[in-house]
Amino acid sequence: MAEEETPSTEGVEDVPPSSSQGFGFQLPEAIVHAIDRQIVSSGLRLIMFLPAFAAITYFLSWAFSQSSPVFWEDNIAPNLGLGFSTFMSSMTLVVLLGYILAVSFHRYRVSISLSTFHERVEMSNNEHRSVQSLHGYDGLLYQLESSMAHHTKSLVLAIAAALILFGVFWNGTGTIYANLFMLTSASFLLLSVGQHLPTRSTPFNMVDQTGLLPAYTPPVHPSTLNMVFNDLIKTHMDPLLRSQYDEYTKSLETAFKRGINRHFAHEKFLMTLYRHATGLDRKTLEAEMGEILTKKGMEFVFTHETFTLEAWLVLIGLINQRCPAFFRMVDRLKQDLEGGREPAMTDLIFEVDMENVVTDKANLFTLFHNLSDKTRTVVFRVQTPNFEPKDLALTYRLEPGEKYWWSSEALPLAAEGDEDVLGKMSGLLKDSTVSWQTLIPTTTGDATVSVRLEETNGELLLGRQINVRVRAEFRQWLRATSTYISYLFGSLGLVLAGIRLLMEVFGGFAA
């Protein structure tokens, strides 16, 4: 079972790990994280491979507890003086010790990351950037501490499995008590794996500036995006990164050239980074940035320690995975501008999109842009039998744009000035109203969502039907199912071993 790779960025300064771990010597978190990622939790995935191998040795030890295979009796047993079942039990113990080391090392890495997280929060507070007051901090802290608790329980259960296995050697393989000890040991190992599996969905580290993003889920989001790209990116930033981003944007605003609208510059800056993430070359990137940034601003952007180009690529890639409908909607507008296609209505641009496959929740994005020179009021209505809310009506007051951000002629992606796709798209997003609604599925399988754009008197302007499929995300489903199976069979094994032990004890007394 593969673990989702934690996004990584290079060239980021590491904060020294806490000295309160209780060790006189402590490896830097970057080294510990690299070993953990390449060998333990990812890469070789020893933390998953060793329990799987132990399951085989457990079974072989139990299956041949009464008699050894012929090849073993004839060729190996006379030299080793061990039965096949005893040898397999010894192999199981060795594998369990390796698993304990793997879990201990992984837990040690997580403890360093958690300690570094608290240090950085304290550092932000000392710099008068309160992280605890930001949305999502409590949920993120709970997620990190829950992950640490899971690793601790997994380690304790693994140690219990190894200790109980000594009972097999004490009683000798083939006896009823040895089989009970083996069943109990295997059950504790299953419970240990069950404790570890949920943490693989939310890996985190503090080596990379984007290391907390996979473990962070935004608790709320704005229903209307005013500064579209900026609001979307801030929503998906973890509280620590968001506090740094606020400082970053303040410095960035001082680096914009005079006479350029601040909101337009922000949108073009982020739009250009998005285009760079989707293939825009470095030379064109610098040329487009140079249209809105001063020379000092260019140096600030390209040499920043936290928000490097690699960090932006990771962040935009993560948002693209979580909100593909938004970027698909933006790409359609880009294609229309590149091809010089006219909008469906001459005085209004209306775009709507939603994920084709919905797993946990659906993100419905809608863009309205008033192309006329008069204020306009429209009603956006959503109706669906498969999601909550089933009927939603929103009224929007659309102000005229600062200028006409559309073109009936084909435009290049990037050119000098704002008469290109990047310039038009940046202005379009700046003056548009973008709605972001979350729909919660109530059924699985095929689902439909009907959207209508109406006048205030109920007259239909445009209507669309979106067909989607609601299903569980396979990797999450597999992990959740494996966790429940581990808990079920681990608990069942302990219950059966306890009942069988009581029967033996009281049966012996009765005899």
N, C-alpha and C positions, 0 to 999 in steps of 0.2 A: 504494500500500500504506500503510495508515494506521498510525501509531505509537500505541501505547497511551499515553494521557495520564498523566503523572505526577501523582498526587494533590497538591493544593495546599491550603495553609491560609494565612489572612491574619493579620496582627497579630503576626507572630513576628519577634523581633529577629534581625538577621543578624549572623553573626560575620564580621569583616573578613577578606577573603581574604589569603592569604599574600603577603608582600612579596618572596618569593624567586623570583618568576616571571621576573625578568630585565627588567622594563619599568619605566621611570621613572614612567609614568602607567598606572594600571590601573582599568578600569571596575568598579564594584561588581558582585558576582556576580548580584544581583537584576536589574540592568539587562541584563547579558549573557544571563541565563537567559530573561528576557522576550522579547528579540529572537530568541533561538534557538528558543523555543517557538512564537512567532507566525510566524516567517518561514522558518527554516532546517530544523529537524528535524520540526516540526509546523506546523500552519497552512498556509502556502503549500507547505511541504515541498520547498524548493529542492534539498535534498540528494538527493531522489529524482527530482524533475522534470527537472533538468538532464541527468543521464545518459540518461534516456529520450529527451529531445530530441536529445542528441548521437548516439544510435543512429540517428535518422532522417537527420541530416546526414551521418553516416558512410556510410550506405547510398546516399544521393543522390550523394555525391561519387564513390563507387565505380561506381555504375550509369551515370553520365554522364562517366566518365573519358575515353572515346574521342571522344565528340561531344556538343555541347551541344544542348538542346532548340531547336526552331525559333524559338519566341517569344523565347528568350534571344539567339540569333544575330542575329535581325532587329532587335530593339528595345533590348537592354540591353548586349550585348557591345561594340558600336561606341562607346558612351559610357564604359563602365567600363574597357574594355580587358582584361577578365578572362573566362576561360571559366567555364561553370557549375560544373564540378567544382572549379576553384580557389576560386571564391566559397564553395561549400559547405564546402570544407576550412578556409577562413578562418572561417566561421561555427562550425565544429566547434571550432577553437582558442579562439574567444571563449567558447563555452559551457564548454569545459574549464577555462578560467581562472576563470569564475564558479563552477564546481563545486569547484575548488581553494580558492577563497575560502570557500565554504560549509563544506567539510570542515575547513578551518583554523579557522574561527570556532567550529564545533561542538567540535572537539578542544580549542580554547582554553577553552571553557566547561567541558568535562569536566575539564580539568587544574585549573581553579580549584576545582571541586567536590571533586576528589580531595585537593587541598592543604588545603582547609577541613576535610575529613574527618579528615586526620591532625592538624590543629590541635585539633579538638574531642576527639579521642582523647587527645592529650597534656594538654589542659585537664582532662579527666575524671581522668586519672592524677594530676595535681597536686592534685585535690580528693579523692584517695584513693577514687576510684570506678573500679576497674580494668575497662576495657572488653575488653582483650585476653583476659582469662580467661573471658569469657562464651561460652556455646555459640553457634556460628555466626559468630564474629568472623573466623576464618581464611577461611571460605568466602565471607563478604561481601567481605573485603579482596581475595581472589583474583578475585572477580567484577568489582570496581571496577578493579583493575589490568589485568585481561584486556580490559575495555572500552576502557581507555586505549590498550593495545597495539594493539587492532583499529583504532582511529582513527588511530594513527600509521602503521600499515601502509597504511591506506586513503589517507592523504595522500601518502605516498611513491609509491604506485602511480599516483595521479592525476597527480602531477608528472611521473613517467616517461612517462605517456601523452601529456602535453602536449609534452614535449621531443622525443619520437620523432616527433610530428606535423610538426615542422619539417623532417624528412627528406623529407616529401611536397613541400614548397615548393622544397627544394634540388634535387630530381631532376625536378620538374615532373610534374603529374598526367598519368596515362595511361601512364607507364612502368612496367615490371615492379617496379623498386625502390620507386617511389612507392606502388604497391599493397601491397607487402610492409610498408612503413613504416605504412601506414594500418591493415593487419590487426594489426600488432603494437601500435599505439596503442590500437585498439579492444579488444584482448585485455587490455591493462593496465587499461583503464577497467572492464572486466567484473570483473577481479580486485579492483579497488578497491571496487566496489559490493558484491562478495561479502564483503569484510572488514567493511563497514559494516552489512549486514543483520542479523547476529546481535545487535548491540548494541541494536536497536530493541525487543527483547523485554524488556530489563531497563534501562529509562531510569532515571536517578537525578539528584538535585541536592541541594544543601545549603542552598538558600534556604528551603525549607519543612521544618518539623520532621518531616513524614511523607515527605520526598523520597527516603529510602533504601528505603522499604518495597517498591516494585516490583522492586528488584534483590535483595531478601533472600528466601531460601527457608530455612525452619527445617530444620536437619539432623536434629533429633530432636524428639519430643514426648512428654509423659507418657501412659502407657497408661490411667491412671485420673486423672480430674480431681477433685481434692479441693475447691478453691474454683473452681467450674466456670467462670464467666465470667472470673475473674481469671487462671486458668491458661491458658485459651484465648487471651486477649488477649496475655499475656506471651509465649506461644510464637511469636506472629506479629510481635512487635516486633523491630526490628533491635537489635543490641547497644547502640548509642548511646542509642536511645530507651528501651530496657529499663533501662539504668543510671539514667536520669532518672526512670523510672516507680517504681523502688524508693524513691528519695528522696520522690517524690510521695505514695506510699502511706503512708510513715511520717508525713508531715505530715498526711495525710488522716485517719489513725487518731486523731490528737490532736484532730481537729475533730468526731468523732462525739459525739452526746449521751450523757450518762451513762445506764447501765442498758440500753443497746442492745448486743446481741451483735455483736462485731466482724465475724465471718464473715457474719452476716445483713446487716449494714450494707454490707459490701463488695458482696455479691450484689445488694442492692436498688439501690445506687448505679449499678452497671454495667447492671443490668436496666432501670433508668429511662432511662439514656442510650441503650440499644438501642431502647427504645420511642420515645424522642425521634427517633431516626434513622428510625423507621418511621412517624412521623406524630404523635407526642404533642406537643401545643402547649407553648409556652414557659411559660405560666402554670401549667399542671398539672405540668410538669417542676419548677418552682421549689417548688411546694407539696409534691410528693413528696420532693424533696431536703430540704426544711425539716423533715420528720419524722425524719430521721436526723442532720442536720448542725446545728451551732450557727450563730449569726449570723456569727461569724468564719469558720467553715467554709464557709458559703455564699459569702462574699466571696472566700475562697481558691480555691474551685472555679471561680467565674465570672470571675475576673480573672487566672487563672494564665497566664503567658506561653507556656508550652510546650503544656500540655494544655488548649487552648481547646475550646469546643464544636465548632468546625469541625474541629479535629484529631481529636476523638472520632468525628465523623461519617465522616471519611475512613478512620480505622482500622477502625471497625465495618463500614463498607461493604466494605473489602478482605477482612476475615475472612469476611463473608457470601458473597463471591464464591468464596473458597477452600474454605469449609466450609459449603455451603448445607444439607447434611443436618442439621447441628446446629440451625440456626435454624428449619428446617422442623419438627424434632422439638419444639422449644420452642414454636413457634406452635401446634402441635396440642394441647399441654397447655394453652396459653392459651385456645384455643377450647373445650376441654372444661370449663375452669373458668368461662368466661363463660356457657356453656350449662347448667351444673350437671349434666353427664353423669357417671354413675358409671364408675369404672375397670373393666376387664375382669375383674379379680380384686379381691375386697373387701379383701384384706389386703396387696396388692402392686401397685404401679404399674410397668409394664414398657413401655418405648417403645424402638423401634429405627428407624434410618433410614440411608440411604446415597444418594449421588448417583444420579440417573437416568441421566446420561451420564458415563461415566468416561473420562478422557483419559490422564493420566500414572499416577495411583494413586487408589485408592478410600478414602474416609474413612468408616468404619463407627462410628456413634455409638449407644450404648445407655445408657438411664437405668433404674436400679432404685431404687425407694423403698419401704421397709418401712412399711406403714400400721398394722401390729399393734404390740402393746406387748412383743413378745418378739423376741430375736435369731433371725435366720433365715439359713440357708446354702443357696445355690442354685448351680447349674452352668449357665454360659452356653456354648453350643456353636455353632460356625460351621462349616458344611460347604459347599464349593463346588468344582466341577471346573474353573472358569475363572480362579481367582486363587490366589496363594500368600500364606499357607499354605492348603492345601486342607482341613485339618481342625484346628480350634482349640477347645480346651476350657479355660475359665477358671472358677475357683471363687471366689465372692464371699460374704463374711460381712456380712450387712446388719443394722446396728443399728437399733433403733426410733428414730423421729424425735423431736426435742425436744418437738414437739407435733403435733397432727393437722393436716397442711397440705392438706387437701382439703375440698371443700364440695359437697354434693348440691344446693345452690341456686345459681341464676345469680348471678354477682358482677359488679359494675361494674369497668371497667378500672382506674380510679383513684378513691379516696375517702379520707376522713380515717381514719387508723389503718391497720392491716394486714389488715383484712377486705375486701380488694379483690384483683383479679387480680395486681397488682404485688407486694403483700405476700405473698400465698400462693405465687406463683411463686418469689419470692426465698427464702422459707423452704423450699420444696420442693427447690430446687437446692442449698441449703446442706446439707440432711440427706440428699440422694440420693447414690448412687454412679453416676458417669457414666464409662463406658468409651469409649476412643477407640482404635480399631484401624485400622491401615493395611494394605490388601490390594493386592497387586501383580498386575495383569492378565497372564495368560499367553496369552490369545487375543484376537481382535477380533470384533466383531459382538455378537450377543445373548449375555448371560451371566446366570447365576442364582446367588444366594447364599441358602442355607437357614440360618435361625437357630432355635435351640431353647433354651427355658428349662426346666431339669429340676431335680428334687429330687436330693439326693446319691445316692439309691438308683436313679436312672435314670428315675424316673417323669416323664412329660412334663407340664409345666404349661401352656406356650404354645409354639406353633411358627408361624413365618412364612417365606414365601419372597419374596425381593426380586428382581425382574427388572430388569436394567440393560442398557445398551448401551455397549460399549467401542469407542471410535474416537479418532482423533487430533484434537486441537483445531485447527480450520481455520486460524486465523491463524498459529499456531505451525508447522503443517504447511506453509503457504504460504511462510513466511519460510525455513524449513529447506530446502524444495525449491528456492526461488529462489537460496539461497546455494550449494547444490550445483551447480545449473545454471550459475551465474556462474563457479564454480571450474572446472567441466568445460569449458565453451566457451572461457573465458579461457586455460586451459592448452593446450587443443587448438589454439587460434589461434596461440599462441606456438610450439608444436611444428611446425605446418604452415608458419609463416613461416620458422622456422629451417631446415627441410628444403628449402623452395623457394629460400631464399637460398644454401644450400650447393650446390644443383643449378646455380644461375646462376653462382656463383663458379667451381666446378670445371668446369662446362660451358664457361665462357669461356676458362679455361686450356687445356682440351682443344682448343678451336677454334684 
